[in-house]
Each structure stands twice: as structure tokens, then as C-alpha cells.
Amino acid sequence: MSMSQKFKAAKIQLTLVGEKHPKGVKHILNNVTENISEEQFALLSSAMETLTTEKVTAAEVISTQSISLA
């Protein structure tokens, strides 16, 4: 039996900290590209900080693969 994997979807979870959320709050953004670059991440983080007035302190990229068995 052989197995093949194919990229299905990705999302990024950002942790933001500020006056309203001193312990941090997580925001999930769906439909992220499979291979996010450092520049893309920096632009996204900057935009989120501008929109929310909070600081991005952590991020996780969550990728989903579909697996086919033959």
C-alpha cells in the first residue's frame, strides 16, 4: 500500500498582547499560503498590530494535509 500527501489548507494563529488583553488573546486567520515567507509574516504582524493596537508576541502556522492511500 502506498500513501501520498497533498497540501489541503493552512491557517495562522497569532497571539496578541495589550492593555485589553494583558495575558494575550489568540486570533486565527484562515486561507494562509502553504509556505509563508518571513516578509509576508512581518507584513501580516504589522497590519494586525496597527488594526488592534496590540503587540504580536507569538504565532503558529497550522497546516492540513490530505492523505490518499492506494
N, CA, C and O atoms as a Maestro MAE file, in Angstrom:
{
 s_m_m2io_version
 :::
 2.0.0
}

f_m_ct {
 s_m_title
 :::
 protein
 m_atom[280] {
  # First column is atom index #
  i_m_mmod_type
  r_m_x_coord
  r_m_y_coord
  r_m_z_coord
  i_m_residue_number
  s_m_chain_name
  s_m_pdb_residue_name
  s_m_pdb_atom_name
  i_m_atomic_number
  :::
  1 25 0.845 -1.177 0.000 1 A "MET " " N  " 7
  2 3 0.000 0.000 0.000 1 A "MET " " CA " 6
  3 2 0.892 1.241 0.000 1 A "MET " " C  " 6
  4 15 1.841 1.321 0.780 1 A "MET " " O  " 8
  5 25 0.596 2.201 -0.861 2 A "SER " " N  " 7
  6 3 1.365 3.447 -0.885 2 A "SER " " CA " 6
  7 2 0.490 4.598 -0.384 2 A "SER " " C  " 6
  8 15 -0.739 4.548 -0.435 2 A "SER " " O  " 8
  9 25 1.161 5.611 0.091 3 A "MET " " N  " 7
  10 3 0.471 6.762 0.648 3 A "MET " " CA " 6
  11 2 1.034 8.032 0.020 3 A "MET " " C  " 6
  12 15 2.247 8.168 -0.137 3 A "MET " " O  " 8
  13 25 0.150 8.959 -0.338 4 A "SER " " N  " 7
  14 3 0.616 10.246 -0.849 4 A "SER " " CA " 6
  15 2 -0.058 11.364 -0.058 4 A "SER " " C  " 6
  16 15 -1.231 11.274 0.305 4 A "SER " " O  " 8
  17 25 0.705 12.407 0.197 5 A "GLN " " N  " 7
  18 3 0.194 13.556 0.937 5 A "GLN " " CA " 6
  19 2 0.098 14.754 0.010 5 A "GLN " " C  " 6
  20 15 0.933 14.943 -0.874 5 A "GLN " " O  " 8
  21 25 -0.933 15.561 0.226 6 A "LYS " " N  " 7
  22 3 -1.129 16.760 -0.575 6 A "LYS " " CA " 6
  23 2 -1.593 17.881 0.340 6 A "LYS " " C  " 6
  24 15 -2.440 17.677 1.211 6 A "LYS " " O  " 8
  25 25 -1.025 19.079 0.133 7 A "PHE " " N  " 7
  26 3 -1.422 20.238 0.925 7 A "PHE " " CA " 6
  27 2 -2.908 20.506 0.734 7 A "PHE " " C  " 6
  28 15 -3.404 20.527 -0.392 7 A "PHE " " O  " 8
  29 25 -3.615 20.710 1.843 8 A "LYS " " N  " 7
  30 3 -5.049 20.978 1.788 8 A "LYS " " CA " 6
  31 2 -5.365 22.405 2.223 8 A "LYS " " C  " 6
  32 15 -6.088 23.116 1.524 8 A "LYS " " O  " 8
  33 25 -4.837 22.832 3.359 9 A "ALA " " N  " 7
  34 3 -5.155 24.167 3.879 9 A "ALA " " CA " 6
  35 2 -4.145 24.548 4.951 9 A "ALA " " C  " 6
  36 15 -3.441 23.699 5.498 9 A "ALA " " O  " 8
  37 25 -4.091 25.845 5.238 10 A "ALA " " N  " 7
  38 3 -3.244 26.330 6.327 10 A "ALA " " CA " 6
  39 2 -3.906 27.547 6.961 10 A "ALA " " C  " 6
  40 15 -4.651 28.289 6.321 10 A "ALA " " O  " 8
  41 25 -3.606 27.719 8.234 11 A "LYS " " N  " 7
  42 3 -4.079 28.894 8.944 11 A "LYS " " CA " 6
  43 2 -2.971 29.341 9.883 11 A "LYS " " C  " 6
  44 15 -2.077 28.564 10.218 11 A "LYS " " O  " 8
  45 25 -3.035 30.588 10.301 12 A "ILE " " N  " 7
  46 3 -2.041 31.112 11.225 12 A "ILE " " CA " 6
  47 2 -2.763 31.622 12.458 12 A "ILE " " C  " 6
  48 15 -3.781 32.307 12.361 12 A "ILE " " O  " 8
  49 25 -2.223 31.280 13.619 13 A "GLN " " N  " 7
  50 3 -2.787 31.728 14.883 13 A "GLN " " CA " 6
  51 2 -1.811 32.719 15.499 13 A "GLN " " C  " 6
  52 15 -0.669 32.369 15.797 13 A "GLN " " O  " 8
  53 25 -2.261 33.957 15.692 14 A "LEU " " N  " 7
  54 3 -1.430 34.999 16.272 14 A "LEU " " CA " 6
  55 2 -1.855 35.243 17.710 14 A "LEU " " C  " 6
  56 15 -3.049 35.280 18.008 14 A "LEU " " O  " 8
  57 25 -0.897 35.408 18.595 15 A "THR " " N  " 7
  58 3 -1.181 35.787 19.972 15 A "THR " " CA " 6
  59 2 -0.850 37.272 20.108 15 A "THR " " C  " 6
  60 15 0.270 37.700 19.832 15 A "THR " " O  " 8
  61 25 -1.846 38.046 20.537 16 A "LEU " " N  " 7
  62 3 -1.694 39.495 20.682 16 A "LEU " " CA " 6
  63 2 -1.825 39.876 22.149 16 A "LEU " " C  " 6
  64 15 -2.695 39.368 22.855 16 A "LEU " " O  " 8
  65 25 -0.952 40.779 22.605 17 A "VAL " " N  " 7
  66 3 -0.961 41.236 23.989 17 A "VAL " " CA " 6
  67 2 -1.048 42.755 23.993 17 A "VAL " " C  " 6
  68 15 -0.380 43.431 23.212 17 A "VAL " " O  " 8
  69 25 -1.888 43.284 24.891 18 A "GLY " " N  " 7
  70 3 -2.039 44.727 25.019 18 A "GLY " " CA " 6
  71 2 -2.783 45.055 26.302 18 A "GLY " " C  " 6
  72 15 -2.967 44.192 27.160 18 A "GLY " " O  " 8
  73 25 -3.208 46.301 26.429 19 A "GLU " " N  " 7
  74 3 -3.918 46.748 27.629 19 A "GLU " " CA " 6
  75 2 -5.191 45.938 27.869 19 A "GLU " " C  " 6
  76 15 -5.475 45.547 29.001 19 A "GLU " " O  " 8
  77 25 -5.952 45.686 26.812 20 A "LYS " " N  " 7
  78 3 -7.214 44.955 26.952 20 A "LYS " " CA " 6
  79 2 -7.000 43.465 27.194 20 A "LYS " " C  " 6
  80 15 -7.858 42.796 27.770 20 A "LYS " " O  " 8
  81 25 -5.865 42.951 26.757 21 A "HIS " " N  " 7
  82 3 -5.574 41.514 26.881 21 A "HIS " " CA " 6
  83 2 -4.157 41.318 27.425 21 A "HIS " " C  " 6
  84 15 -3.270 40.895 26.684 21 A "HIS " " O  " 8
  85 25 -3.932 41.620 28.707 22 A "PRO " " N  " 7
  86 3 -2.568 41.524 29.249 22 A "PRO " " CA " 6
  87 2 -2.004 40.097 29.245 22 A "PRO " " C  " 6
  88 15 -0.786 39.917 29.218 22 A "PRO " " O  " 8
  89 25 -2.874 39.088 29.270 23 A "LYS " " N  " 7
  90 3 -2.408 37.695 29.229 23 A "LYS " " CA " 6
  91 2 -2.365 37.164 27.798 23 A "LYS " " C  " 6
  92 15 -1.892 36.053 27.561 23 A "LYS " " O  " 8
  93 25 -2.855 37.950 26.852 24 A "GLY " " N  " 7
  94 3 -2.836 37.564 25.445 24 A "GLY " " CA " 6
  95 2 -4.174 37.039 24.967 24 A "GLY " " C  " 6
  96 15 -4.940 36.443 25.725 24 A "GLY " " O  " 8
  97 25 -4.435 37.273 23.702 25 A "VAL " " N  " 7
  98 3 -5.635 36.764 23.042 25 A "VAL " " CA " 6
  99 2 -5.187 36.194 21.701 25 A "VAL " " C  " 6
  100 15 -4.303 36.746 21.045 25 A "VAL " " O  " 8
  101 25 -5.803 35.088 21.301 26 A "LYS " " N  " 7
  102 3 -5.410 34.420 20.057 26 A "LYS " " CA " 6
  103 2 -6.393 34.746 18.940 26 A "LYS " " C  " 6
  104 15 -7.608 34.711 19.135 26 A "LYS " " O  " 8
  105 25 -5.856 35.060 17.782 27 A "HIS " " N  " 7
  106 3 -6.659 35.317 16.584 27 A "HIS " " CA " 6
  107 2 -6.218 34.335 15.506 27 A "HIS " " C  " 6
  108 15 -5.025 34.177 15.250 27 A "HIS " " O  " 8
  109 25 -7.182 33.682 14.880 28 A "ILE " " N  " 7
  110 3 -6.883 32.714 13.818 28 A "ILE " " CA " 6
  111 2 -7.279 33.311 12.469 28 A "ILE " " C  " 6
  112 15 -8.387 33.821 12.302 28 A "ILE " " O  " 8
  113 25 -6.367 33.238 11.524 29 A "LEU " " N  " 7
  114 3 -6.611 33.697 10.156 29 A "LEU " " CA " 6
  115 2 -6.509 32.488 9.238 29 A "LEU " " C  " 6
  116 15 -5.481 31.812 9.203 29 A "LEU " " O  " 8
  117 25 -7.570 32.221 8.501 30 A "ASN " " N  " 7
  118 3 -7.622 31.078 7.597 30 A "ASN " " CA " 6
  119 2 -7.091 31.439 6.212 30 A "ASN " " C  " 6
  120 15 -6.835 32.605 5.911 30 A "ASN " " O  " 8
  121 25 -6.933 30.425 5.389 31 A "ASN " " N  " 7
  122 3 -6.525 30.573 3.983 31 A "ASN " " CA " 6
  123 2 -5.136 31.179 3.825 31 A "ASN " " C  " 6
  124 15 -4.918 32.046 2.978 31 A "ASN " " O  " 8
  125 25 -4.209 30.717 4.640 32 A "VAL " " N  " 7
  126 3 -2.819 31.152 4.545 32 A "VAL " " CA " 6
  127 2 -2.136 30.278 3.501 32 A "VAL " " C  " 6
  128 15 -2.466 29.100 3.362 32 A "VAL " " O  " 8
  129 25 -1.197 30.844 2.776 33 A "THR " " N  " 7
  130 3 -0.456 30.084 1.775 33 A "THR " " CA " 6
  131 2 0.370 28.981 2.438 33 A "THR " " C  " 6
  132 15 0.710 29.074 3.618 33 A "THR " " O  " 8
  133 25 0.683 27.957 1.685 34 A "GLU " " N  " 7
  134 3 1.403 26.803 2.232 34 A "GLU " " CA " 6
  135 2 2.765 27.194 2.803 34 A "GLU " " C  " 6
  136 15 3.159 26.696 3.858 34 A "GLU " " O  " 8
  137 25 3.475 28.068 2.126 35 A "ASN " " N  " 7
  138 3 4.818 28.479 2.554 35 A "ASN " " CA " 6
  139 2 4.859 29.981 2.764 35 A "ASN " " C  " 6
  140 15 5.206 30.728 1.849 35 A "ASN " " O  " 8
  141 25 4.506 30.429 3.961 36 A "ILE " " N  " 7
  142 3 4.520 31.867 4.248 36 A "ILE " " CA " 6
  143 2 5.974 32.314 4.433 36 A "ILE " " C  " 6
  144 15 6.751 31.670 5.138 36 A "ILE " " O  " 8
  145 25 6.319 33.417 3.794 37 A "SER " " N  " 7
  146 3 7.692 33.914 3.882 37 A "SER " " CA " 6
  147 2 7.844 34.823 5.105 37 A "SER " " C  " 6
  148 15 6.860 35.261 5.701 37 A "SER " " O  " 8
  149 25 9.081 35.088 5.454 38 A "GLU " " N  " 7
  150 3 9.366 35.981 6.577 38 A "GLU " " CA " 6
  151 2 8.815 37.379 6.310 38 A "GLU " " C  " 6
  152 15 8.299 38.033 7.217 38 A "GLU " " O  " 8
  153 25 8.926 37.833 5.063 39 A "GLU " " N  " 7
  154 3 8.410 39.154 4.690 39 A "GLU " " CA " 6
  155 2 6.881 39.198 4.803 39 A "GLU " " C  " 6
  156 15 6.323 40.170 5.310 39 A "GLU " " O  " 8
  157 25 6.215 38.156 4.336 40 A "GLN " " N  " 7
  158 3 4.753 38.093 4.433 40 A "GLN " " CA " 6
  159 2 4.308 38.086 5.895 40 A "GLN " " C  " 6
  160 15 3.342 38.755 6.262 40 A "GLN " " O  " 8
  161 25 5.024 37.323 6.722 41 A "PHE " " N  " 7
  162 3 4.692 37.281 8.142 41 A "PHE " " CA " 6
  163 2 4.888 38.642 8.799 41 A "PHE " " C  " 6
  164 15 4.067 39.063 9.614 41 A "PHE " " O  " 8
  165 25 5.964 39.328 8.452 42 A "ALA " " N  " 7
  166 3 6.229 40.652 9.015 42 A "ALA " " CA " 6
  167 2 5.127 41.641 8.623 42 A "ALA " " C  " 6
  168 15 4.684 42.439 9.450 42 A "ALA " " O  " 8
  169 25 4.685 41.589 7.361 43 A "LEU " " N  " 7
  170 3 3.603 42.474 6.909 43 A "LEU " " CA " 6
  171 2 2.294 42.159 7.627 43 A "LEU " " C  " 6
  172 15 1.578 43.072 8.040 43 A "LEU " " O  " 8
  173 25 1.978 40.872 7.780 44 A "LEU " " N  " 7
  174 3 0.759 40.468 8.468 44 A "LEU " " CA " 6
  175 2 0.797 40.903 9.931 44 A "LEU " " C  " 6
  176 15 -0.184 41.440 10.445 44 A "LEU " " O  " 8
  177 25 1.910 40.674 10.594 45 A "SER " " N  " 7
  178 3 2.052 41.069 12.002 45 A "SER " " CA " 6
  179 2 1.906 42.569 12.172 45 A "SER " " C  " 6
  180 15 1.225 43.035 13.085 45 A "SER " " O  " 8
  181 25 2.544 43.319 11.296 46 A "SER " " N  " 7
  182 3 2.462 44.777 11.348 46 A "SER " " CA " 6
  183 2 1.032 45.259 11.144 46 A "SER " " C  " 6
  184 15 0.571 46.157 11.849 46 A "SER " " O  " 8
  185 25 0.328 44.666 10.182 47 A "ALA " " N  " 7
  186 3 -1.064 45.048 9.923 47 A "ALA " " CA " 6
  187 2 -1.949 44.743 11.128 47 A "ALA " " C  " 6
  188 15 -2.781 45.565 11.512 47 A "ALA " " O  " 8
  189 25 -1.773 43.561 11.726 48 A "MET " " N  " 7
  190 3 -2.577 43.198 12.898 48 A "MET " " CA " 6
  191 2 -2.289 44.127 14.077 48 A "MET " " C  " 6
  192 15 -3.206 44.512 14.802 48 A "MET " " O  " 8
  193 25 -1.036 44.484 14.270 49 A "GLU " " N  " 7
  194 3 -0.689 45.404 15.360 49 A "GLU " " CA " 6
  195 2 -1.291 46.778 15.135 49 A "GLU " " C  " 6
  196 15 -1.729 47.427 16.085 49 A "GLU " " O  " 8
  197 25 -1.318 47.226 13.892 50 A "THR " " N  " 7
  198 3 -1.920 48.519 13.570 50 A "THR " " CA " 6
  199 2 -3.426 48.486 13.776 50 A "THR " " C  " 6
  200 15 -3.998 49.422 14.335 50 A "THR " " O  " 8
  201 25 -4.070 47.416 13.331 51 A "LEU " " N  " 7
  202 3 -5.528 47.314 13.440 51 A "LEU " " CA " 6
  203 2 -6.006 47.131 14.876 51 A "LEU " " C  " 6
  204 15 -7.071 47.628 15.242 51 A "LEU " " O  " 8
  205 25 -5.232 46.425 15.687 52 A "THR " " N  " 7
  206 3 -5.688 46.097 17.041 52 A "THR " " CA " 6
  207 2 -5.041 46.948 18.131 52 A "THR " " C  " 6
  208 15 -5.515 46.947 19.267 52 A "THR " " O  " 8
  209 25 -3.993 47.658 17.818 53 A "THR " " N  " 7
  210 3 -3.165 48.422 18.774 53 A "THR " " CA " 6
  211 2 -2.549 47.513 19.844 53 A "THR " " C  " 6
  212 15 -2.209 47.982 20.930 53 A "THR " " O  " 8
  213 25 -2.407 46.235 19.547 54 A "GLU " " N  " 7
  214 3 -1.759 45.287 20.447 54 A "GLU " " CA " 6
  215 2 -0.500 44.737 19.771 54 A "GLU " " C  " 6
  216 15 -0.296 44.935 18.574 54 A "GLU " " O  " 8
  217 25 0.327 44.057 20.535 55 A "LYS " " N  " 7
  218 3 1.604 43.545 20.051 55 A "LYS " " CA " 6
  219 2 1.520 42.047 19.779 55 A "LYS " " C  " 6
  220 15 1.048 41.287 20.625 55 A "LYS " " O  " 8
  221 25 1.975 41.619 18.603 56 A "VAL " " N  " 7
  222 3 2.038 40.189 18.282 56 A "VAL " " CA " 6
  223 2 3.227 39.601 19.037 56 A "VAL " " C  " 6
  224 15 4.366 40.027 18.848 56 A "VAL " " O  " 8
  225 25 2.949 38.614 19.898 57 A "THR " " N  " 7
  226 3 4.011 38.004 20.707 57 A "THR " " CA " 6
  227 2 4.321 36.566 20.311 57 A "THR " " C  " 6
  228 15 5.365 36.032 20.684 57 A "THR " " O  " 8
  229 25 3.419 35.934 19.557 58 A "ALA " " N  " 7
  230 3 3.655 34.550 19.139 58 A "ALA " " CA " 6
  231 2 2.802 34.250 17.913 58 A "ALA " " C  " 6
  232 15 1.799 34.912 17.649 58 A "ALA " " O  " 8
  233 25 3.229 33.239 17.179 59 A "ALA " " N  " 7
  234 3 2.468 32.814 16.001 59 A "ALA " " CA " 6
  235 2 2.675 31.323 15.775 59 A "ALA " " C  " 6
  236 15 3.746 30.776 16.038 59 A "ALA " " O  " 8
  237 25 1.623 30.684 15.282 60 A "GLU " " N  " 7
  238 3 1.695 29.266 14.921 60 A "GLU " " CA " 6
  239 2 1.044 29.097 13.559 60 A "GLU " " C  " 6
  240 15 -0.065 29.577 13.327 60 A "GLU " " O  " 8
  241 25 1.737 28.416 12.666 61 A "VAL " " N  " 7
  242 3 1.151 28.066 11.375 61 A "VAL " " CA " 6
  243 2 0.657 26.626 11.489 61 A "VAL " " C  " 6
  244 15 1.419 25.717 11.820 61 A "VAL " " O  " 8
  245 25 -0.629 26.436 11.210 62 A "ILE " " N  " 7
  246 3 -1.258 25.116 11.318 62 A "ILE " " CA " 6
  247 2 -1.602 24.665 9.905 62 A "ILE " " C  " 6
  248 15 -2.424 25.282 9.227 62 A "ILE " " O  " 8
  249 25 -0.967 23.587 9.472 63 A "SER " " N  " 7
  250 3 -1.127 23.096 8.110 63 A "SER " " CA " 6
  251 2 -1.888 21.778 8.109 63 A "SER " " C  " 6
  252 15 -1.672 20.926 8.972 63 A "SER " " O  " 8
  253 25 -2.776 21.615 7.140 64 A "THR " " N  " 7
  254 3 -3.550 20.388 6.996 64 A "THR " " CA " 6
  255 2 -3.168 19.713 5.685 64 A "THR " " C  " 6
  256 15 -3.123 20.351 4.632 64 A "THR " " O  " 8
  257 25 -2.897 18.426 5.765 65 A "GLN " " N  " 7
  258 3 -2.555 17.628 4.595 65 A "GLN " " CA " 6
  259 2 -3.669 16.611 4.361 65 A "GLN " " C  " 6
  260 15 -4.244 16.088 5.316 65 A "GLN " " O  " 8
  261 25 -3.973 16.332 3.108 66 A "SER " " N  " 7
  262 3 -4.872 15.220 2.809 66 A "SER " " CA " 6
  263 2 -3.990 14.032 2.440 66 A "SER " " C  " 6
  264 15 -2.973 14.179 1.763 66 A "SER " " O  " 8
  265 25 -4.395 12.877 2.890 67 A "ILE " " N  " 7
  266 3 -3.622 11.658 2.643 67 A "ILE " " CA " 6
  267 2 -4.450 10.697 1.800 67 A "ILE " " C  " 6
  268 15 -5.597 10.390 2.128 67 A "ILE " " O  " 8
  269 25 -3.858 10.235 0.723 68 A "SER " " N  " 7
  270 3 -4.511 9.258 -0.152 68 A "SER " " CA " 6
  271 2 -3.782 7.934 -0.028 68 A "SER " " C  " 6
  272 15 -2.554 7.872 -0.080 68 A "SER " " O  " 8
  273 25 -4.550 6.892 0.136 69 A "LEU " " N  " 7
  274 3 -3.978 5.553 0.197 69 A "LEU " " CA " 6
  275 2 -4.324 4.816 -1.092 69 A "LEU " " C  " 6
  276 15 -5.470 4.833 -1.543 69 A "LEU " " O  " 8
  277 25 -3.340 4.182 -1.666 70 A "ALA " " N  " 7
  278 3 -3.577 3.437 -2.910 70 A "ALA " " CA " 6
  279 2 -3.141 2.009 -2.764 70 A "ALA " " C  " 6
  280 15 -3.263 1.227 -3.707 70 A "ALA " " O  " 8
  :::
 }
 m_bond[279] {
  # First column is bond index #
  i_m_from
  i_m_to
  i_m_order
  :::
  1 1 2 1
  2 2 3 1
  3 3 4 2
  4 3 5 1
  5 5 6 1
  6 6 7 1
  7 7 8 2
  8 7 9 1
  9 9 10 1
  10 10 11 1
  11 11 12 2
  12 11 13 1
  13 13 14 1
  14 14 15 1
  15 15 16 2
  16 15 17 1
  17 17 18 1
  18 18 19 1
  19 19 20 2
  20 19 21 1
  21 21 22 1
  22 22 23 1
  23 23 24 2
  24 23 25 1
  25 25 26 1
  26 26 27 1
  27 27 28 2
  28 27 29 1
  29 29 30 1
  30 30 31 1
  31 31 32 2
  32 31 33 1
  33 33 34 1
  34 34 35 1
  35 35 36 2
  36 35 37 1
  37 37 38 1
  38 38 39 1
  39 39 40 2
  40 39 41 1
  41 41 42 1
  42 42 43 1
  43 43 44 2
  44 43 45 1
  45 45 46 1
  46 46 47 1
  47 47 48 2
  48 47 49 1
  49 49 50 1
  50 50 51 1
  51 51 52 2
  52 51 53 1
  53 53 54 1
  54 54 55 1
  55 55 56 2
  56 55 57 1
  57 57 58 1
  58 58 59 1
  59 59 60 2
  60 59 61 1
  61 61 62 1
  62 62 63 1
  63 63 64 2
  64 63 65 1
  65 65 66 1
  66 66 67 1
  67 67 68 2
  68 67 69 1
  69 69 70 1
  70 70 71 1
  71 71 72 2
  72 71 73 1
  73 73 74 1
  74 74 75 1
  75 75 76 2
  76 75 77 1
  77 77 78 1
  78 78 79 1
  79 79 80 2
  80 79 81 1
  81 81 82 1
  82 82 83 1
  83 83 84 2
  84 83 85 1
  85 85 86 1
  86 86 87 1
  87 87 88 2
  88 87 89 1
  89 89 90 1
  90 90 91 1
  91 91 92 2
  92 91 93 1
  93 93 94 1
  94 94 95 1
  95 95 96 2
  96 95 97 1
  97 97 98 1
  98 98 99 1
  99 99 100 2
  100 99 101 1
  101 101 102 1
  102 102 103 1
  103 103 104 2
  104 103 105 1
  105 105 106 1
  106 106 107 1
  107 107 108 2
  108 107 109 1
  109 109 110 1
  110 110 111 1
  111 111 112 2
  112 111 113 1
  113 113 114 1
  114 114 115 1
  115 115 116 2
  116 115 117 1
  117 117 118 1
  118 118 119 1
  119 119 120 2
  120 119 121 1
  121 121 122 1
  122 122 123 1
  123 123 124 2
  124 123 125 1
  125 125 126 1
  126 126 127 1
  127 127 128 2
  128 127 129 1
  129 129 130 1
  130 130 131 1
  131 131 132 2
  132 131 133 1
  133 133 134 1
  134 134 135 1
  135 135 136 2
  136 135 137 1
  137 137 138 1
  138 138 139 1
  139 139 140 2
  140 139 141 1
  141 141 142 1
  142 142 143 1
  143 143 144 2
  144 143 145 1
  145 145 146 1
  146 146 147 1
  147 147 148 2
  148 147 149 1
  149 149 150 1
  150 150 151 1
  151 151 152 2
  152 151 153 1
  153 153 154 1
  154 154 155 1
  155 155 156 2
  156 155 157 1
  157 157 158 1
  158 158 159 1
  159 159 160 2
  160 159 161 1
  161 161 162 1
  162 162 163 1
  163 163 164 2
  164 163 165 1
  165 165 166 1
  166 166 167 1
  167 167 168 2
  168 167 169 1
  169 169 170 1
  170 170 171 1
  171 171 172 2
  172 171 173 1
  173 173 174 1
  174 174 175 1
  175 175 176 2
  176 175 177 1
  177 177 178 1
  178 178 179 1
  179 179 180 2
  180 179 181 1
  181 181 182 1
  182 182 183 1
  183 183 184 2
  184 183 185 1
  185 185 186 1
  186 186 187 1
  187 187 188 2
  188 187 189 1
  189 189 190 1
  190 190 191 1
  191 191 192 2
  192 191 193 1
  193 193 194 1
  194 194 195 1
  195 195 196 2
  196 195 197 1
  197 197 198 1
  198 198 199 1
  199 199 200 2
  200 199 201 1
  201 201 202 1
  202 202 203 1
  203 203 204 2
  204 203 205 1
  205 205 206 1
  206 206 207 1
  207 207 208 2
  208 207 209 1
  209 209 210 1
  210 210 211 1
  211 211 212 2
  212 211 213 1
  213 213 214 1
  214 214 215 1
  215 215 216 2
  216 215 217 1
  217 217 218 1
  218 218 219 1
  219 219 220 2
  220 219 221 1
  221 221 222 1
  222 222 223 1
  223 223 224 2
  224 223 225 1
  225 225 226 1
  226 226 227 1
  227 227 228 2
  228 227 229 1
  229 229 230 1
  230 230 231 1
  231 231 232 2
  232 231 233 1
  233 233 234 1
  234 234 235 1
  235 235 236 2
  236 235 237 1
  237 237 238 1
  238 238 239 1
  239 239 240 2
  240 239 241 1
  241 241 242 1
  242 242 243 1
  243 243 244 2
  244 243 245 1
  245 245 246 1
  246 246 247 1
  247 247 248 2
  248 247 249 1
  249 249 250 1
  250 250 251 1
  251 251 252 2
  252 251 253 1
  253 253 254 1
  254 254 255 1
  255 255 256 2
  256 255 257 1
  257 257 258 1
  258 258 259 1
  259 259 260 2
  260 259 261 1
  261 261 262 1
  262 262 263 1
  263 263 264 2
  264 263 265 1
  265 265 266 1
  266 266 267 1
  267 267 268 2
  268 267 269 1
  269 269 270 1
  270 270 271 1
  271 271 272 2
  272 271 273 1
  273 273 274 1
  274 274 275 1
  275 275 276 2
  276 275 277 1
  277 277 278 1
  278 278 279 1
  279 279 280 2
  :::
 }
}
